[in-house]
Amino acid sequence: MFHSIRKFVRPNLFWKIFLWFWLATLIVLFTTVFLYSLSDQKSRLLPIERSELIQLRKTAILIQQKRLIDKYQELKILQPKKIENILANTYILDQFGKDLFERDVPEAVYKLRAFNKRNQQLAKVIDNSTGYFGPEIVFNRGKHYQLYLSNKTNQHFYTLISYVYHSTPFWTILAAFGISGFVCFGLAWYLTRPINQLQKATQAFAAGDLAARAKDFMNNRHDEFIDLAEDFDQMADKINKMIHSQKRLLSDVSHELRSPLTRMQIASSLAFNNANEDTHKHLARIELEIERLDDMIGELLQVAALERGHFYEGKSSFLLNDLISVLIKDAQFEAKAANKSVSFAQEKDIEFYGYYGLVARAVENILRNAIRHTDPETSVNLKLFSVDQMIHIQILDQGPGVNPEHIQKIFEPFYRPTEARERASGGAGLGLAIAKRGVEANGGSITAENAKDSGLQQGLKVTISLPII
């Protein structure tokens, strides 16, 4: 589950395209608003800011406390310039909309007055870089007046954003963001879906399905992605033909070698009967190498058969305990000759439905490999148990282990952990390959790890996992 979540939220191509498209959409939107804010638009109605509201109320209180309206009437004739300085940028309207100071009232102030009468709210209007805001009620001699203030202002970007925010319902803004996000999401999905489909084809091909083709995942597209899929399919066809040709060549060569080997064995036997005592040891060596070559050809044929899906037996139900017990007896005889031993631990009888011969060959190959590499006077431990609907056969030796660089390759045909090609280094390198293919034919898996990685002292631990059916 956590792996799926990490895969979903990781910064992959889909999220990069989606976020860039969405960001581009928002940038275009804000740029449009910004350019609009620079234009000379008259009578733009905006919500009043807190600082302006405070200024408006302080001015109203100041006018009432100092009785500036009465002073204006007194100084109007005596000192008119002083009055203009005191009440500069201030408009006080009576109930008829006339300014008490007999000045021309801007159209923006009347717009604010109409808005307040209609909505009972304070507001601000920007007209030719001058801001007008109000009204605030001012009392004088039992009468009330409306106070408006003005100041120089610029068509700031944030002012227009504030206007849009306050004049547009929240759900409308949220819907706009959601729709733009949905469109960008769909566009990103449309562009990245072929990549995901191509990835499915490559993963299937890499997992061993040589018949997997990218066009089967692409549906009905007619763009560059379908060209890429066709190129992939051509590559897959060539690789598939090469692999099948290689397997067929391996099988044919192995079959063809059987006949001359048989004739060599017959000729060696006839020569052995007629040879003198000095020649006997050389002929015995020839027969030994012929037997080894015959065994290797047999293993090659078995690998080729398993890769083609030819198992030469049917599935059946059997007890793994009985199968392993038979193998343990033969393994103990072989181990005892090399001053080694084999132990078998089992919890209960475990039944398995599958290919008996393939499971037996897989366990035998791994067990004999463990006996070959475990140190003298040590034991190879085999354990049979089941956990979470899976059967596990664990084989642990007490040898030197395998270099971590090679541990993932030991199940490949003809692979050896050492550079040397001598028999002591691990035979022809086919035993573990046969084991792996036999286990996979039964729907299982096989893994290897050094014992040190599991907290043990030394050795190699090989685990066969089979499904409980």
Secondary structure, 3 states (H helix, E strand, C coil): CHHHHHHHHCCCHHHHHHHHHHHHHHHHHHHHHHHHHHCCCCCEEECCCHHHHHHHHHHHHHHHHCCHHHHHHHHHHHCHHHHHHHCCCEEEECCCCCECCCCCCCHHHHHHHHHHHHHCCCEEEEECCEEEEEEEEEEECCEEEEEEEEEECCCCHHHHHHHHHHHCCHHHHHHHHHHHHHHHHHHHHHHHHHHHHHHHHHHHHHCCCCCCCHHHCCCCCCCHHHHHHHHHHHHHHHHHHHHHHHHHHHHHHHHHHHHHHHHHHHHHHHHHHHCCHHHHHHHHHHHHHHHHHHHHHHHHHHHHHHHCCCCCCCCEEEEHHHHHHHHHHHHHHHHHHCCCEEEEEECCCCEEEECHHHHHHHHHHHHHHHHHHCCCCCEEEEEEEEECCEEEEEEECCCCCCCCCCCCCCCCCCCCCCCCCCHHHCCCCCHHHHHHHHHHHCCCEEEEEEHHHHCCCCCEEEEEEEECC
